[in-house]
């Protein structure tokens, strides 16, 4: 199967899966327990958690591709790392801002200086830093090398962000930790569908971005050849 | 009156779908811009090849 077929298949699958996940979240999933004051805004949970998951997964892919790039100097791996980071930055932004809307309804404020929220903010800034560092370097080798080192070091923000609610005391609802907030187990299936849908969406967007990055590199090479001849 | 609960649900959904739509638009515009550049560069390469052939001939 060629890449174009995979790309088209993933794109169609992502559209169907995301639509199905949203329909299930709004029409099938049960309301939250009475512990939550804002039962409508709680539905944001079904996009907030999957986008956050996609943001974590994207940085893991950047981390793994960066390590492989430093070992092999294969430019494709650098492109995979950069594409994944760009899509990951979008996903973590969506998680952060949808979480803020939920917080306003549930807590009465958009933001609290809570450890979990601070760690997600640090992860978001790490993503922006990665993209800014790459954008600031013109030399492709220096950009790939510096990006790879940043991608490896910056990955530390992912486990810290994920574990923050378990290690430290946090107001953020904790799905699986000891300090659970009474989330109904019936919410698990719609949530799993959402996570699957946004994982497919992440893969589709990354493969599209990867194609464009390859095209951009080809253009740079053509320009260099024209200027050289 | 619409409650803050519903307002924030609407705001959150608008942020998510608006954000995704904006990113898809960015990818589309970038694809368009790059394919224009490729066409123009291919034209330049063809012209240069023609010039080289004329000079040789």
Boltz contact constraints between the chains, C-beta under 6 A:
constraints:
  - contact:
      token1: [A, 38]
      token2: [B, 5]
      max_distance: 6.0
  - contact:
      token1: [A, 40]
      token2: [B, 5]
      max_distance: 6.0
  - contact:
      token1: [A, 40]
      token2: [B, 6]
      max_distance: 6.0
  - contact:
      token1: [A, 40]
      token2: [B, 9]
      max_distance: 6.0
  - contact:
      token1: [A, 41]
      token2: [B, 5]
      max_distance: 6.0
  - contact:
      token1: [A, 41]
      token2: [B, 8]
      max_distance: 6.0
  - contact:
      token1: [A, 41]
      token2: [B, 9]
      max_distance: 6.0
  - contact:
      token1: [A, 44]
      token2: [B, 12]
      max_distance: 6.0
  - contact:
      token1: [A, 47]
      token2: [B, 16]
      max_distance: 6.0
  - contact:
      token1: [A, 90]
      token2: [B, 23]
      max_distance: 6.0
  - contact:
      token1: [A, 94]
      token2: [B, 16]
      max_distance: 6.0
  - contact:
      token1: [A, 94]
      token2: [B, 19]
      max_distance: 6.0
  - contact:
      token1: [A, 97]
      token2: [B, 15]
      max_distance: 6.0
  - contact:
      token1: [A, 98]
      token2: [B, 12]
      max_distance: 6.0
  - contact:
      token1: [A, 98]
      token2: [B, 15]
      max_distance: 6.0
  - contact:
      token1: [A, 98]
      token2: [B, 16]
      max_distance: 6.0
  - contact:
      token1: [A, 101]
      token2: [B, 8]
      max_distance: 6.0
  - contact:
      token1: [A, 101]
      token2: [B, 11]
      max_distance: 6.0
  - contact:
      token1: [A, 101]
      token2: [B, 12]
      max_distance: 6.0
  - contact:
      token1: [A, 104]
      token2: [B, 8]
      max_distance: 6.0
  - contact:
      token1: [A, 105]
      token2: [B, 4]
      max_distance: 6.0
  - contact:
      token1: [A, 105]
      token2: [B, 5]
      max_distance: 6.0
  - contact:
      token1: [A, 105]
      token2: [B, 8]
      max_distance: 6.0
  - contact:
      token1: [A, 208]
      token2: [B, 27]
      max_distance: 6.0
  - contact:
      token1: [A, 212]
      token2: [B, 30]
      max_distance: 6.0
  - contact:
      token1: [A, 212]
      token2: [B, 31]
      max_distance: 6.0
  - contact:
      token1: [A, 215]
      token2: [B, 34]
      max_distance: 6.0
  - contact:
      token1: [A, 216]
      token2: [B, 34]
      max_distance: 6.0
  - contact:
      token1: [A, 219]
      token2: [B, 37]
      max_distance: 6.0
  - contact:
      token1: [A, 222]
      token2: [B, 41]
      max_distance: 6.0
  - contact:
      token1: [A, 226]
      token2: [B, 44]
      max_distance: 6.0
